[in-house]
Every structure is written in structure tokens, then in C-alpha cells.
Amino acid sequence: MKAWVLHGIGDLRLEEREEKALLDEEVLVAVKAAGICGSDIPRCYQTGAHTHPLILGHEFAGKVVKLGAKVDKSWLGQRVGVFPLLPCKECIPCQKKQYEMCQHYSYLGSRQDGGFAEYVTVPVWNLLPLPEEVTYEEAAMLEPMAVAAHAMRRLCVSSSDTVAVCGLGTIGLLLVMFLWEAGIRNLFVLGNKEFQKEKILELGLPETSYCDIRSEKVSQWLKEHTNHLGVDCFFECVGKNQMISLAIEHTAPSGKVMLIGNPFEDLHLKKEIYWKILRCQLQIFGTWNSSFLHTKEDDWNYVLRLLQQKKISPTKLISHRFSLEELETGLEIMRDKTEEYGKIIIS
């Protein structure tokens, strides 16, 4: 099979590889669509992965084409989405079925071979069957959608809340999509690209809800739009000191701050920002993943229902589509920012 193999920092090669022998409870998935995640860029060009050589790619969907010895035959030919986190099933969070907080997890595409290949080996436990109404491209976006939904659901946002979202990468845009679908109308979003503004307006948000941080004085903009009260819920999707401090500063007393953005640097809070947390009794939350329990209540099935009912359209965020052979072009667009992009899909 063809696969993009990362041999070290900046050393990515398209190679022919043998398929791995299946364990009893594994299946072979023919990859039909895969998304490039922002985290793939530093993994490929700056930090490397946990192990090399490695096939990257943790956002993907496909079709089951081969079964391990103990896998039910009904899976053969099934269209599937794939939960990429491989929990140990033994630590305390796993015993509580909080698999997203597993202390000894592995991960397809960052610790084990992932989906930037023609085929990928996946434990059957990690599969989510796809209804006919859901396309492979939509299913390849299940992972970031579930992350965004998990953040929203953890904060228990209500329709009367004022809400801010800072950072409009894929997760931030999907989060706005879910908030809007859930009936949140007092919504303020902060971005820095024309593509982001265009997509926000397409969702139906008024232009007055969008703050372009390149040209606006963000702190003053937030004060003016919230009557100097701050918002009830602030989602920080950037992971930088300045934006985390901004989120805390502009959250109302007894409000909630959800930290989602992967950190770009060591984080430090000024004393007055820390005092704001104490004196206004703010609640600070963090999240990086999603719940996957094979139940109707988990994040993946929540997202799947909305997709099936056509209540959300994540493919509107796709800006580029490339073949597997062209993967490196998509990575370089995101690395070098040579043009505006949303979600880049490989199929």
C-alpha cells in the first residue's frame, strides 16, 4: 500500500508498505477521506512524533475490507468513522469509562500508524458505523467535530448565555457551528482571516458579532459588545498567553472559561488576571478530546445524529481537496500559510 511515512523531523516520504498482520480484534480499513489537523504540522516539521518511522493522520474515515479472527463478520464492508485514541482500559479514568482522560493511551497517527495511507489497521472497538446519509468527508471530520462538541457540552451552555469564541481554526469554527445550531444567539467570535469571517457570516451570524483581531482593539471591542460586563462563557481556542488572559479578563463574574487551544508556549498569568479568577469566582475548564462510549449520549454519536439530520454542514469549512499523493502540498500550505485555508481533506 502507499503511505506517507515520517522518518524524522522534516523527513516525510511517500512509500510502498506492506499491510500489517491483523490481531484477532482488529480490522483493516481502506481510507476514503482524511483531514489534516493543525497538530500534524509541528509533528511533521518541528517536534517529530513519539516514535519513528510513523504514518501520520488521526482524522479519517473509510471502509472495512478485512477482519481479524474474532471480529464479527457483519463489519466486513461497513463504512466507518474512527475514534483515534487507543485507551489502556485499565487506569482509573478508563475504569470510569472516561477514556478521553486515559493515563496510558496510544493514538492512531501520533503514536501508532494512522490514516495518511491507503489502508490502516484499527481495533474494532474504535469503529463507529456510518449511516448512509453521512459522507466519508463528513466522517473524516468527526474527530474535530467531537472535540468541539465535547467542549460545548462540558460547559452546559444555555440559550440565554452570552458566549465568546476566540480562535477560528477548524475546532473554533466547528464550535461556533455547534453553538449556533444549539440556539446560542448572543455569540461573539474573534478571528484573523477573511476565510474565517466568510464562514461565520455563512452560518448566519451578523457581521457585528465578528471581531477581526488584526484591525480591532479586541479588549475595547469586547467591552463595547458586552456592556462592559463580559461574557458568561468564553472558549479559548488558540493556546497563547495573550488570548488566555483576554478570555479571563472578559468573562463575567461566576462565568466559565474553556481552554481548548494546544499551548504554543509556556503560559504565565499576571497577578491581576489571577486575582480576576479568585475575586469573580470564575470556573476554568480544559479539554483536548471527546467521549466515545458506543452510546447515544457520547460526543461522537451526538455529532453523528446532527450530521444524519443535516443540522450541521462541516464540509462548508473545506477549502482544499488533494489526493493522497498530493498530501505534502496540503501540509506545506498549512505550514507556510501561503494562502488562506480552512479544512484540507485528502481523498
C-alpha positions as CSV (number, residue, x, y, z in Angstrom):
1,M,0.0,0.0,0.0
2,K,1.0,3.6,-0.4
3,A,1.7,5.5,2.8
4,W,3.3,8.8,3.9
5,V,5.9,7.8,6.4
6,L,7.5,10.3,8.8
7,H,11.1,9.2,9.5
8,G,12.1,12.2,11.5
9,I,11.6,16.0,11.7
10,G,11.0,17.2,8.2
11,D,11.6,13.8,6.7
12,L,8.3,12.7,5.2
13,R,8.3,10.2,2.4
14,L,5.7,8.5,0.2
15,E,6.5,4.8,0.3
16,E,5.2,1.4,-0.5
17,R,4.5,-0.5,2.7
18,E,3.2,-4.0,3.5
19,E,-0.1,-4.2,5.3
20,K,0.3,-5.2,8.9
21,A,-1.0,-8.6,10.0
22,L,-4.3,-8.2,11.9
23,L,-4.6,-9.1,15.5
24,D,-7.8,-11.0,16.5
25,E,-9.9,-7.9,17.3
26,E,-8.5,-5.6,14.6
27,V,-9.8,-4.7,11.1
28,L,-8.2,-3.3,8.0
29,V,-9.8,0.0,6.9
30,A,-9.5,1.3,3.3
31,V,-9.1,5.0,3.9
32,K,-11.6,7.0,1.8
33,A,-11.0,10.5,3.3
34,A,-8.6,12.0,5.8
35,G,-8.2,15.5,7.3
36,I,-5.0,17.3,8.1
37,C,-5.0,18.6,11.7
38,G,-3.2,21.7,12.8
39,S,-1.3,19.4,15.2
40,D,0.1,17.5,12.2
41,I,2.3,20.5,11.2
42,P,4.6,20.7,14.3
43,R,4.6,16.9,14.5
44,C,5.9,16.8,10.9
45,Y,8.2,19.8,10.8
46,Q,9.1,20.9,14.3
47,T,8.9,18.4,17.1
48,G,8.7,15.0,15.4
49,A,6.3,12.2,16.6
50,H,6.6,9.9,19.7
51,T,8.1,7.2,17.5
52,H,9.6,6.9,14.0
53,P,9.0,5.8,11.4
54,L,5.3,6.6,11.7
55,I,2.3,7.1,9.4
56,L,0.6,10.3,10.4
57,G,-3.1,11.1,10.2
58,H,-5.7,10.8,13.0
59,E,-8.8,12.3,11.3
60,F,-10.0,9.7,8.8
61,A,-12.9,7.5,7.7
62,G,-13.2,4.6,5.4
63,K,-14.5,1.1,4.6
64,V,-13.7,-2.2,6.5
65,V,-12.1,-4.6,4.0
66,K,-10.5,-7.3,6.2
67,L,-11.3,-8.8,9.6
68,G,-9.3,-10.2,12.5
69,A,-10.1,-13.7,13.6
70,K,-12.5,-12.6,16.4
71,V,-14.3,-9.8,14.6
72,D,-17.9,-10.2,13.8
73,K,-18.4,-10.8,10.1
74,S,-21.0,-8.0,9.9
75,W,-18.2,-5.5,10.0
76,L,-17.0,-6.5,6.6
77,G,-17.8,-3.8,4.0
78,Q,-19.1,-1.5,6.7
79,R,-18.5,2.3,6.2
80,V,-16.9,3.6,9.4
81,G,-15.6,6.7,11.3
82,V,-12.6,6.0,13.6
83,F,-12.0,7.2,17.1
84,P,-8.2,7.6,17.1
85,L,-7.5,7.4,20.8
86,L,-6.5,3.9,22.0
87,P,-7.2,3.7,25.7
88,C,-5.4,1.3,28.0
89,K,-8.8,0.2,29.5
90,E,-7.0,-0.3,32.9
91,C,-6.3,3.1,34.5
92,I,-8.7,4.8,36.9
93,P,-10.3,7.1,34.2
94,C,-10.7,4.1,31.9
95,Q,-12.4,2.2,34.6
96,K,-14.8,5.1,34.9
97,K,-15.2,5.0,31.1
98,Q,-13.6,8.4,30.8
99,Y,-11.4,7.1,28.0
100,E,-10.5,10.6,26.8
101,M,-8.6,11.1,30.1
102,C,-6.7,7.7,29.8
103,Q,-3.3,7.9,31.5
104,H,-1.6,5.4,29.3
105,Y,-3.2,5.8,25.9
106,S,-1.8,5.3,22.4
107,Y,-3.1,7.2,19.4
108,L,-3.5,6.5,15.7
109,G,-1.5,9.0,13.7
110,S,0.8,10.2,16.5
111,R,1.9,7.1,18.5
112,Q,0.8,4.4,16.1
113,D,0.3,4.3,12.3
114,G,-2.6,6.4,11.2
115,G,-4.6,7.4,8.1
116,F,-2.3,9.1,5.7
117,A,-2.2,5.8,3.8
118,E,-4.3,3.6,1.5
119,Y,-5.1,1.3,4.4
120,V,-4.9,1.4,8.2
121,T,-5.2,-1.2,11.0
122,V,-7.8,-0.3,13.6
123,P,-9.1,-2.1,16.7
124,V,-12.8,-2.9,16.1
125,W,-13.6,-1.1,19.4
126,N,-12.7,2.2,17.8
127,L,-15.1,2.0,14.9
128,L,-18.3,4.0,14.5
129,P,-20.7,2.7,11.8
130,L,-21.8,5.4,9.4
131,P,-25.4,5.8,8.3
132,E,-25.9,6.3,4.5
133,E,-26.7,10.0,5.0
134,V,-23.2,10.7,6.2
135,T,-20.4,11.0,3.6
136,Y,-16.8,10.0,4.0
137,E,-15.7,13.6,4.0
138,E,-18.1,14.4,6.8
139,A,-16.9,11.3,8.7
140,A,-13.3,12.3,8.3
141,M,-14.2,15.5,10.3
142,L,-15.9,13.5,13.1
143,E,-12.9,13.8,15.4
144,P,-12.5,17.6,15.4
145,M,-16.3,17.9,15.5
146,A,-16.5,15.7,18.6
147,V,-13.7,17.7,20.2
148,A,-15.7,20.9,19.6
149,A,-19.0,19.3,20.8
150,H,-17.3,18.0,23.9
151,A,-16.1,21.5,24.9
152,M,-19.6,23.0,24.4
153,R,-21.4,20.2,26.2
154,R,-19.0,20.3,29.2
155,L,-19.8,24.0,29.8
156,C,-23.6,23.3,29.6
157,V,-24.1,26.5,27.6
158,S,-27.7,27.8,27.7
159,S,-29.5,29.9,25.1
160,S,-29.6,32.8,27.5
161,D,-25.8,32.9,27.9
162,T,-23.5,35.4,26.2
163,V,-20.7,33.4,24.6
164,A,-17.3,34.3,23.1
165,V,-15.1,32.1,20.9
166,C,-11.5,33.2,20.3
167,G,-9.6,31.4,17.6
168,L,-11.3,30.2,14.4
169,G,-9.2,27.3,13.2
170,T,-11.2,24.1,12.5
171,I,-12.1,23.5,16.1
172,G,-13.2,27.1,16.7
173,L,-15.3,27.2,13.5
174,L,-16.9,23.9,14.3
175,L,-17.6,25.1,17.9
176,V,-19.4,28.2,16.5
177,M,-21.3,25.9,14.2
178,F,-22.5,23.8,17.2
179,L,-23.3,26.7,19.4
180,W,-25.4,28.3,16.6
181,E,-27.2,25.1,16.0
182,A,-27.9,24.8,19.7
183,G,-29.7,28.2,19.7
184,I,-26.9,30.4,21.1
185,R,-27.5,33.8,19.6
186,N,-25.6,36.1,22.0
187,L,-22.4,35.0,20.3
188,F,-19.2,36.9,19.7
189,V,-16.3,35.5,17.7
190,L,-12.7,36.6,17.3
191,G,-10.7,35.7,14.2
192,N,-7.9,36.9,12.0
193,K,-8.6,35.6,8.4
194,E,-11.0,36.6,5.7
195,F,-11.9,32.9,5.2
196,Q,-13.0,32.7,8.8
197,K,-15.2,35.8,8.6
198,E,-16.8,34.5,5.4
199,K,-17.7,31.2,7.1
200,I,-19.0,32.9,10.2
201,L,-21.3,35.0,8.0
202,E,-22.4,31.9,6.0
203,L,-23.6,30.3,9.3
204,G,-26.0,33.3,9.8
205,L,-24.2,35.3,12.4
206,P,-24.4,39.1,11.9
207,E,-21.3,40.9,10.9
208,T,-21.4,42.8,14.2
209,S,-20.7,39.5,16.0
210,Y,-17.3,39.1,14.3
211,C,-14.2,40.9,15.6
212,D,-11.1,40.9,13.3
213,I,-8.3,40.9,15.8
214,R,-5.9,42.2,13.1
215,S,-7.7,45.6,12.9
216,E,-9.8,45.9,16.1
217,K,-8.7,46.8,19.6
218,V,-10.0,43.5,20.9
219,S,-10.4,44.4,24.6
220,Q,-12.3,47.5,23.8
221,W,-14.4,45.7,21.2
222,L,-15.4,43.1,23.8
223,K,-16.3,45.7,26.4
224,E,-18.5,47.6,23.9
225,H,-20.3,44.5,22.8
226,T,-20.9,43.2,26.3
227,N,-21.8,46.5,28.0
228,H,-18.5,46.1,30.0
229,L,-20.0,43.0,31.7
230,G,-18.0,40.3,30.0
231,V,-19.5,37.0,28.7
232,D,-20.9,34.1,30.6
233,C,-18.8,31.5,28.7
234,F,-15.5,32.1,26.9
235,F,-14.0,29.5,24.7
236,E,-10.2,29.9,24.1
237,C,-9.1,28.0,21.0
238,V,-5.6,29.5,20.5
239,G,-3.4,28.4,23.4
240,K,-1.4,31.6,23.8
241,N,-0.7,33.7,26.9
242,Q,-2.3,36.8,25.5
243,M,-5.6,35.1,24.5
244,I,-6.0,33.1,27.7
245,S,-5.5,36.3,29.7
246,L,-8.0,38.0,27.4
247,A,-10.5,35.3,28.0
248,I,-10.2,35.6,31.8
249,E,-10.4,39.4,31.7
250,H,-13.6,39.4,29.6
251,T,-15.5,36.7,31.5
252,A,-18.3,37.9,33.7
253,P,-18.4,37.2,37.5
254,S,-19.3,33.5,38.1
255,G,-18.6,32.9,34.4
256,K,-16.8,29.9,32.8
257,V,-13.7,29.8,30.7
258,M,-13.0,26.7,28.5
259,L,-9.4,26.2,27.4
260,I,-9.1,24.2,24.1
261,G,-6.2,25.6,22.2
262,N,-3.0,23.5,22.3
263,P,-0.3,25.6,24.0
264,F,2.2,27.3,21.8
265,E,4.4,28.2,24.7
266,D,4.8,28.2,28.5
267,L,1.9,30.0,30.0
268,H,2.0,32.7,32.7
269,L,-0.7,34.8,34.3
270,K,-0.2,38.3,35.5
271,K,-1.2,38.8,39.1
272,E,-4.3,40.9,38.2
273,I,-5.5,38.2,35.9
274,Y,-5.1,35.6,38.6
275,W,-6.9,37.9,41.0
276,K,-9.8,38.1,38.5
277,I,-10.2,34.3,38.7
278,L,-10.4,34.4,42.5
279,R,-12.5,37.5,43.1
280,C,-15.0,36.8,40.4
281,Q,-15.2,33.1,41.2
282,L,-14.5,32.1,37.7
283,Q,-14.6,28.4,36.7
284,I,-11.7,27.3,34.5
285,F,-12.2,24.2,32.3
286,G,-9.8,22.4,30.0
287,T,-10.4,19.8,27.3
288,W,-8.5,18.2,24.4
289,N,-10.5,15.3,23.3
290,S,-14.0,13.8,23.3
291,S,-16.2,11.0,24.8
292,F,-16.5,7.7,22.9
293,L,-18.6,5.2,24.7
294,H,-20.7,3.4,22.0
295,T,-23.8,5.0,23.4
296,K,-26.3,7.6,22.1
297,E,-25.0,10.0,24.8
298,D,-21.4,10.2,23.8
299,D,-19.9,13.1,21.8
300,W,-19.3,11.0,18.6
301,N,-22.9,9.8,18.4
302,Y,-24.2,13.3,19.3
303,V,-22.3,14.7,16.3
304,L,-23.4,11.8,14.1
305,R,-27.0,12.5,14.8
306,L,-26.7,16.1,13.8
307,L,-24.9,15.0,10.6
308,Q,-27.6,12.5,9.8
309,Q,-30.3,15.0,10.4
310,K,-28.5,17.6,8.2
311,K,-28.4,20.1,11.0
312,I,-24.7,20.9,10.5
313,S,-22.6,21.1,7.4
314,P,-18.9,20.7,8.3
315,T,-17.9,20.3,4.6
316,K,-18.6,24.0,4.2
317,L,-15.3,24.5,6.0
318,I,-13.3,22.5,3.5
319,S,-11.1,24.8,1.4
320,H,-8.8,22.3,-0.3
321,R,-9.1,18.7,-1.5
322,F,-6.0,16.7,-2.5
323,S,-5.2,13.2,-3.5
324,L,-3.1,11.0,-1.2
325,E,-0.1,11.6,-3.5
326,E,-0.6,15.4,-3.0
327,L,-0.6,15.3,0.8
328,E,2.6,17.2,1.1
329,T,1.1,20.2,-0.8
330,G,-1.6,20.5,1.8
331,L,0.9,20.2,4.7
332,E,3.1,22.9,3.2
333,I,0.1,25.3,2.7
334,M,-0.7,25.0,6.4
335,R,3.0,25.2,7.4
336,D,3.9,28.2,5.3
337,K,0.5,29.9,5.2
338,T,1.0,30.7,1.5
339,E,-2.8,31.0,1.1
340,E,-5.9,31.1,3.3
341,Y,-7.2,27.7,4.2
342,G,-9.9,26.0,6.2
343,K,-10.0,22.3,6.4
344,I,-7.8,20.4,4.0
345,I,-9.1,16.9,3.0
346,I,-7.1,14.1,1.5
347,S,-9.1,11.5,-0.5
